Amino acid sequence: MIDYNNKRFRAVSSSSNSEISSATIFVYKQNGSVLSSTYSGGTIIEGHLIGLVDGDGTINMRYHQINKNGLLMTGICVSTPKINKNGKITLYESWQWTSGDLSKGTSLLEEI
């Protein structure tokens, strides 16, 4: 299992219906298979996620965030890791809003 504890990530790309950007920083905490994160930056005032990490490091998560328009947004996401040659993790994310327009999208996050 990949250890995400105290790792930080930044979005390098995301679908146009996403609220995250390169200004959004995620700080991950992990205890066993339970993962949580706080995040903020760009259009997001504050966000939280909670998820479960499986044996290959894939994260099945739920998230909620408050954007600069004062809206509470929620969603689900599956995040698949790749360990790069430099030892840093890239996360390939497939997500869907469970609020708003219920649209789907993808994001790419890199460890910083």
C-alpha positions as CSV (number, residue, x, y, z in Angstrom):
1,M,0.0,0.0,0.0
2,I,1.2,3.5,-0.8
3,D,1.8,5.8,2.2
4,Y,0.2,9.1,1.5
5,N,0.7,10.5,5.0
6,N,1.9,14.1,5.0
7,K,2.2,14.2,1.2
8,R,1.1,17.4,-0.7
9,F,-0.4,17.5,-4.2
10,R,-1.3,20.2,-6.7
11,A,-3.5,19.9,-9.8
12,V,-1.6,20.0,-13.1
13,S,-4.8,19.6,-15.2
14,S,-8.5,19.2,-14.7
15,S,-11.7,19.2,-16.7
16,S,-13.4,22.5,-17.4
17,N,-16.2,21.7,-15.0
18,S,-13.8,21.3,-12.1
19,E,-13.2,23.9,-9.3
20,I,-9.5,23.0,-8.7
21,S,-6.5,24.6,-10.3
22,S,-2.7,24.7,-9.9
23,A,-3.4,27.1,-7.0
24,T,-5.2,24.4,-5.1
25,I,-3.0,22.5,-2.6
26,F,-4.1,19.2,-1.0
27,V,-2.5,18.0,2.2
28,Y,-3.0,14.2,2.8
29,K,-3.1,12.3,6.0
30,Q,-3.3,8.6,6.3
31,N,-3.9,6.1,9.1
32,G,-3.9,2.5,7.8
33,S,-6.2,2.4,4.9
34,V,-8.1,5.6,6.0
35,L,-7.1,8.7,4.1
36,S,-8.2,12.3,4.7
37,S,-7.2,15.7,3.2
38,T,-7.7,19.4,3.6
39,Y,-7.3,21.6,0.6
40,S,-7.8,25.2,-0.5
41,G,-6.6,27.7,-3.1
42,G,-7.8,29.2,-6.3
43,T,-11.6,29.2,-6.3
44,I,-11.8,26.9,-3.3
45,I,-12.0,28.5,0.2
46,E,-11.9,25.2,2.0
47,G,-12.3,21.6,1.1
48,H,-12.1,18.2,2.8
49,L,-12.0,14.7,1.5
50,I,-12.1,11.2,3.1
51,G,-11.3,8.0,1.5
52,L,-10.1,4.4,1.6
53,V,-6.8,3.3,0.1
54,D,-6.7,-0.2,-1.3
55,G,-3.6,-2.5,-1.6
56,D,-2.3,-0.9,-4.9
57,G,-2.8,2.6,-3.6
58,T,-6.0,3.5,-5.4
59,I,-8.2,5.9,-3.4
60,N,-12.0,5.7,-3.3
61,M,-13.0,9.0,-1.8
62,R,-15.8,11.5,-1.1
63,Y,-15.2,15.3,-1.0
64,H,-16.9,18.5,-0.1
65,Q,-15.8,22.1,-0.5
66,I,-16.9,25.7,-0.3
67,N,-16.1,27.8,-3.3
68,K,-15.6,31.6,-3.5
69,N,-19.2,32.0,-4.6
70,G,-20.2,30.6,-1.2
71,L,-21.6,27.4,-2.6
72,L,-21.1,24.0,-0.8
73,M,-20.2,21.4,-3.5
74,T,-19.9,17.6,-3.0
75,G,-18.6,14.7,-5.1
76,I,-17.1,11.3,-5.4
77,C,-13.7,10.4,-6.9
78,V,-11.5,7.4,-7.7
79,S,-7.8,8.3,-7.7
80,T,-5.3,5.9,-9.3
81,P,-1.6,6.4,-8.5
82,K,1.5,6.1,-10.6
83,I,5.0,6.3,-9.0
84,N,7.3,8.3,-11.2
85,K,11.0,7.8,-11.8
86,N,11.8,10.5,-9.3
87,G,9.7,8.7,-6.6
88,K,6.9,11.3,-6.6
89,I,3.3,10.2,-7.1
90,T,1.0,11.3,-9.9
91,L,-2.8,10.7,-9.2
92,Y,-5.1,10.1,-12.1
93,E,-8.6,11.1,-11.0
94,S,-12.0,10.3,-12.3
95,W,-14.8,12.1,-10.4
96,Q,-18.4,13.2,-10.4
97,W,-20.2,16.0,-8.7
98,T,-23.0,14.8,-6.4
99,S,-24.3,18.4,-6.2
100,G,-24.9,21.0,-8.9
101,D,-25.1,19.6,-12.4
102,L,-23.9,16.1,-11.4
103,S,-21.4,16.2,-14.3
104,K,-18.3,14.0,-14.5
105,G,-14.6,14.9,-15.1
106,T,-11.0,14.0,-14.7
107,S,-8.0,15.6,-13.0
108,L,-4.3,15.0,-12.8
109,L,-2.5,15.8,-9.5
110,E,1.2,15.7,-8.9
111,E,3.0,15.4,-5.6
112,I,4.9,18.5,-4.6
